[in-house]
């Protein structure tokens, strides 16, 4: 188990890609700190299953990433208790599609707040402990929409583009602390968010792909686990496309 003994903090993990990531991490032996906006019996049952099946520990946190004060309080409490955070996966995001001229600035601000600024702030809170420990792996979940930037992604795609650009520059700031920063850029994945993407965009992307199908959450989780683990200890500042060859 290549992540055995590590502790991973993962945001947005009550469904879709995030849920697949924590299951993959648990299988690989990592203890988990899960971040979801709200608590639910279904998610509690799932984390209990992970604990019992893979003999790992799960610490559940519940807050909205844009609620800065609550996020600060909960992360600072973790660090005060000397809880190690070896891996951070910035996965939480909100979807949006639409032409720029038809999108309100209020909506654009909301997308950027969740998909970029909140993730930067969380990373800043966690990063100091990683730098002190001289160890850490940060994996940001980007998107091919932020690399290829088709029409209609002026909020979601541009926020993801900024997240991936930040991935590169941050990796150069913290590499000498033995902290690595990478990103995974999924293509169209078979999730609720993925299938909410405009049908014309999906069809065009699949038509241009080498592998003519939607990706699975497990395929994204496998890529994240590779970048999070010491299997990739000489990899930093990279954007790994997992998109079927679009």
C-alpha positions in Angstrom: 0.0 0.0 0.0 1.9 3.0 -1.3 0.2 5.6 0.9 0.3 3.5 4.1 0.8 5.7 7.2 0.2 9.0 5.4 -2.7 11.3 6.2 -4.6 13.0 3.4 -7.0 15.9 3.6 -9.5 15.8 0.7 -12.1 18.4 0.0 -15.5 17.8 -1.7 -15.5 14.1 -1.1 -19.1 13.1 -0.5 -19.7 12.1 -4.1 -18.2 11.8 -7.5 -14.4 12.2 -8.0 -13.8 13.2 -4.3 -15.5 10.1 -3.0 -13.5 7.9 -5.4 -10.3 9.6 -4.2 -10.9 8.9 -0.6 -11.8 5.2 -1.3 -8.6 4.8 -3.4 -6.5 6.4 -0.6 -8.1 4.2 2.0 -7.3 1.1 -0.1 -3.7 2.3 -0.3 -3.5 2.7 3.4 -3.9 6.4 4.0 -5.7 7.9 7.0 -8.2 10.5 5.9 -9.4 14.0 6.8 -12.5 14.5 4.8 -14.1 17.9 4.1 -17.7 18.2 3.2 -20.1 21.1 3.4 -22.7 19.1 5.4 -22.9 15.9 7.4 -25.1 13.0 6.3 -25.8 9.5 7.5 -24.9 8.1 4.1 -21.4 9.7 4.2 -20.9 8.6 7.8 -21.8 5.0 6.8 -19.3 5.2 3.9 -16.4 6.5 6.0 -17.2 3.8 8.7 -17.0 1.2 5.9 -13.6 2.6 4.8 -12.3 2.5 8.4 -13.5 -1.1 9.0 -12.5 -2.5 5.6 -9.1 -0.9 5.3 -8.1 -0.4 8.9 -7.5 3.3 8.6 -8.8 6.4 10.5 -11.2 9.0 9.2 -11.6 12.5 10.7 -14.7 14.2 9.3 -14.8 18.0 9.0 -17.8 19.9 7.8 -17.6 23.4 6.5 -18.1 25.5 3.4 -14.8 26.4 1.8 -16.0 30.0 1.3 -16.7 30.3 5.1 -13.2 31.6 5.8 -13.6 31.9 9.6 -14.9 28.4 10.1 -12.3 26.9 7.8 -9.5 28.7 9.7 -10.8 27.5 13.0 -11.1 23.9 12.0 -7.7 23.7 10.3 -6.0 25.5 13.1 -7.6 23.1 15.6 -6.2 20.1 13.6 -2.7 21.6 13.5 -2.8 22.5 17.2 -3.6 18.8 18.0 -0.4 17.9 16.0 -2.5 16.1 13.4 -0.2 15.4 10.4 -1.3 16.5 7.0 1.0 14.8 4.5 -1.3 15.2 1.4 -3.8 17.8 0.4 -6.2 17.3 -2.4 -8.1 20.4 -3.5 -11.0 18.8 -5.2 -14.1 20.8 -4.2 -15.6 22.9 -7.0 -18.9 24.2 -8.4 -19.8 23.8 -12.1 -20.9 26.6 -14.4 -21.3 26.9 -18.1 -22.5 29.8 -20.2 -21.4 32.6 -22.5 -19.6 35.5 -20.8 -22.1 38.1 -22.0 -24.9 36.0 -20.4 -23.2 35.4 -17.1 -23.5 37.9 -14.2 -20.4 39.1 -12.4 -22.0 37.8 -9.2 -21.9 34.3 -10.6 -18.3 34.6 -11.8 -17.2 35.8 -8.4 -19.0 32.8 -6.8 -17.2 30.3 -9.1 -13.8 31.9 -8.5 -14.3 32.0 -4.8 -15.0 28.3 -4.5 -12.9 27.0 -7.4 -9.8 29.1 -6.8 -9.6 31.5 -3.9 -11.0 29.2 -1.2 -8.6 26.4 -2.4 -5.6 28.8 -2.2 -6.6 29.9 1.3 -6.9 26.3 2.5 -3.6 25.5 1.0 -2.0 28.4 2.7 -3.3 27.2 6.1 -1.9 23.6 5.5 1.3 24.5 3.7 3.1 26.0 6.7 2.9 22.7 8.5 4.1 20.8 5.4 7.1 23.2 5.1 8.0 22.8 8.7 7.8 19.0 8.4 9.8 19.1 5.1 7.3 16.9 3.5 4.1 17.2 1.5 2.2 16.5 -1.7 -0.5 18.8 -2.9 -2.8 17.7 -5.8 -5.2 20.2 -7.3 -8.1 19.0 -9.5 -8.1 21.2 -12.6 -9.9 20.5 -15.9 -9.1 20.2 -19.6 -11.7 23.0 -19.9 -9.1 25.2 -18.2 -6.4 24.1 -20.7 -8.4 24.1 -24.0 -10.8 26.9 -23.0 -13.7 26.4 -25.4 -16.5 28.9 -25.6 -18.8 29.1 -22.6 -16.2 28.5 -19.8 -15.3 32.1 -18.9 -16.0 31.4 -15.2 -15.4 27.7 -14.6 -12.7 27.2 -17.2 -10.8 30.4 -16.5 -10.9 29.6 -12.7 -9.5 26.2 -13.4 -6.9 27.7 -15.7 -5.8 30.0 -12.9 -5.7 27.0 -10.4 -3.4 25.1 -12.8 -1.2 28.2 -13.4 -0.9 28.6 -9.6 0.0 24.9 -9.3 3.1 25.6 -11.4 4.3 28.7 -9.7 3.6 27.4 -6.2 5.6 24.2 -7.0 8.7 26.4 -7.5 8.2 28.2 -4.2 8.0 25.1 -2.0 10.1 22.5 -3.8 13.1 23.1 -1.6 11.0 22.2 1.4 10.3 18.8 -0.2 6.7 19.8 -0.9 5.4 18.9 -4.3 2.5 20.5 -6.1 0.8 19.0 -9.1 -2.6 18.9 -10.7 -4.8 16.4 -12.5 -6.9 17.8 -15.4 -9.8 15.4 -16.0 -11.7 15.3 -19.3 -15.4 14.6 -19.3 -16.0 12.2 -16.4 -19.1 10.2 -15.7 -20.3 12.2 -12.7 -23.2 14.5 -12.0 -21.0 17.6 -12.7 -19.5 16.0 -15.9 -22.9 15.3 -17.4 -24.1 18.8 -16.6 -21.6 20.1 -19.1 -23.3 21.4 -22.3 -24.2 18.5 -24.6 -22.5 20.1 -27.6 -19.3 20.6 -25.7 -19.4 17.0 -24.5 -20.0 15.6 -28.0 -17.3 17.7 -29.5 -14.8 16.7 -26.8 -15.6 13.0 -27.2 -15.4 13.2 -31.0 -11.9 14.6 -30.7 -10.8 12.0 -28.1 -8.8 8.9 -28.9 -10.8 6.9 -26.4 -14.5 7.4 -27.3 -16.1 7.3 -23.9 -16.6 9.2 -20.7 -13.9 8.8 -18.1 -14.6 7.1 -14.7 -14.0 8.5 -11.3 -11.8 5.6 -10.5 -9.4 6.6 -13.4 -9.1 10.1 -11.9 -8.6 8.7 -8.4 -5.7 6.5 -9.6 -4.0 9.5 -11.2 -4.4 11.5 -8.0 -3.0 8.6 -5.9 0.1 8.4 -8.1 0.8 12.1 -7.7 0.1 12.1 -4.0 2.4 9.1 -3.3 6.1 8.8 -3.2 5.9 6.9 -6.5 6.1 10.4 -8.0 8.6 12.0 -5.6 10.5 13.6 -8.5 7.4 15.0 -10.1 6.3 18.6 -9.3 4.7 21.5 -11.2 3.0 19.2 -13.6 -0.5 19.1 -15.1 -1.5 15.5 -15.8 -4.3 15.3 -18.4 -6.6 12.3 -17.9 -9.0 12.9 -20.7 -8.9 9.9 -23.1 -6.7 11.8 -25.5 -8.8 14.9 -26.3 
